[in-house]
Amino acid sequence: MCGIVGYVGEQSALDVVISGLRRLEYRGYDSAGVALVTADGLATDKRAGKLINLEESLDRTPLPAATTGMGHTRWATHGGPTDRNAHPHVDCTGKLAVIHNGIIENFSKLRLGLETNGHDFSSETDTESVAHLLEDAYAAAGGNLAQAMRDVCKQLVGAFTLVAVHSDSPECVVGARRNSPLVVGRGVGENFLASDVSAFISFTRNAVELGQDQVVEITRDGISVTTFDGAPAETNEYEVTWDAAAAEKGGFEHFMLKEIAEQPKAVADTLLGRVGVDGKLTLDEMRLSDEELREVDKIIVIACGTAYNAGMIAKYAIEHWTRIPVEVELASEFRYRDPIVDPQTLVIAISQSGETMDTLMALRHAREQRARVLAICNTNGSTIPRESDAVLYTHAGPEIAVASTKAFLTQIVAAYLVGLYLAQVRGNKYGDEIAAILTDLRDMPEKIERVLETMEPVRKLASTLKDKTSVLFLGRHVGFPVALEGALKLKELAYMHAEGFAAGELKHGPIALVEAGTPVFVTIPSPRGRSVVHDKVVSNVEEVRARGAYTILIAEEGDESINSAADFIIRIPACPTLMQPLLATVPLQVFACEMATVKGFDVDQPRNLAKSVTVE
Ligand code: M6R
């Protein structure tokens, strides 16, 4: 949503903060700003637009040197993306500045009270109220910024990460979090605050996880964490397992291209270490007992966007392997429909970031109904796994591009592991059957690599189709969520009208969209598996072709039966039906990425979006 960095140490605070903001820009990029505590007092600059606008402004008018400071990159909620609404927001004294991620729900009431008491506002944001509240609280707390933060947090309703500096407390930066991420980086003679570890990974790999409703004060040599009531709080310190290179483009033009290329490794890493010496599947982080898992009589997957599509794919596998009914629900809808959830329900929350507010709220609702919640997550220590009963981490490494790619493939793999584990514990499958499926999974990185090696024609296809106004995606069985994912990628990256449909559903209405030349991507199921599905999909291809569609078929190597129905064929290696999404999605990712490039759009930071959506 927004990216936050705070620093106190011996280096140039501006350099540290700007380098952190570059890494966090994926979280929001409609304005950016910095505040430094200099020898002459507080110095700030903030600009609408991407970070580069702020950097150019700082080049034109440099700020005085400082070793304490903070910065923000914004995804607007309250108040449009203007210079005035950009963070930091400053109090009436001009000495205190605050940056914020999240939404202060009671801000209008707070603002009214503050204005009545004589505070002047200069923006339309909810955040500015916090600056003025801190101004009063700082005075009341005798110049103790951490105490002021604690006092203010107790007055706020909503979700927030806040970071503040005050020019009369030049050696410290104070942060707070509720339902929004904030992590501490522990250095030597310097400490960091950030929305995620990528902001300080070039300086330190030692991170301190903050809990819910905690306030942190960092100085050069100390990190002190308390609850909002001021009681000392327990924290969890850990070492980040990836390095700065993982958060850089590594020679690729875009993060998305790098992340697409990393998929074989990401899938392999997610499978690593999951089988014990006895040949049985072991999920170390699975904090649910076998007994609890045997009691499960229903599974509900909750997720958003791409993670939801991964859940849709997982449904086919988990139901097939375990015979447990699986519902897949958009997290934003889940709690508002009074879902039937009880202690025998296993809720699987899938989230790359682990911070998506819709998913977090849905999982809290599930826990209130006493369901057990298992998170599938890519971000160590983030809120969703922390609030779940169990967690299975995907090991995709940092995903920076807003469009999710490697996270999607690893979410499918992780959900499959959960399905197989349930089948193992509940005795739905023999050990050798599970071992055979694990072998199929282990074959996938090499097959994904082969798909990646043959993507040049797909790139050219994007140029050929760049003037089309609408693109359709079809599939059946696990090919249906692949179609949804292909359409989502194209929408978010190339801003084109794109729809994914279940191939069999097309004739019930959407086929009216097909006109001469409409590109229609279709994932063709393996003819070796349940060939009836294969033949039905081929019939669906013929139906759209008869109406003038330009058909692009993603089909298994050796399946020549589709040749006459195809205008363009993308070949993928043969694999079992349930594994096919791990291959068929890759050309769709490449197509969308290339289409955005051809159209001259920003691949990594598409318009209107942010990587993690931490508001409902
Ligand atoms: O971090 P999460 O996996 O919870 O994010 C969920 C969605 O916001 C995310 O997948 C989004 O749809 C992607 N931008 C799609 O590429």
Residues whose N, C-alpha, C, O or C-beta is under 5 A from the ligand:
A	BS01	M6R	C304 G305 T306 A307 I350 S351 Q352 S353 G354 T356 V402 A403 S404 K611
